[in-house]
Amino acid sequence: MLKADQVAQLLGLSRRAVYDLADAGLLACYRMGVGAGAVRFAPEDVEAYRASCRSTVTRPQVSGASISTGA
């Protein structure tokens, strides 16, 4: 079982983001103990979340876009 800081490092996220994903039900976790208790993550659940984030679509380029300087 992995701790939130280990998961954060694997996914390139903050620890808070990992807890937010777990609270939203997007990243499966185990809550152990009484009250808030300890939150742990199974490596296979972390990998499943990572796989669910994979995108094979790239954004189309916008032609003719310009940056306005406000002048």
HUTAJO-V67903 format. One line per field, one symbol per residue. ss: DSSP state (h for helix, s for strand, l for the rest). psi: psi as a letter, one per 20 degrees, with the letter a starting at -180 (. if undefined). A space follows every 10 residues. Layout:
# HUTAJO-V67903
ss->???
psi->???
This chain:
# HUTAJO-V67903
ss->lslhhhhhhh hlllhhhhhh hhhlllllls sslllllsss slhhhhhhhh hhllllllll llllllllll l
psi->qqrhhggggh ikrrhghghg gghijhoqrp oqaqchaqpq pphhhghggg hiippjpqpq qoqjqrppij .
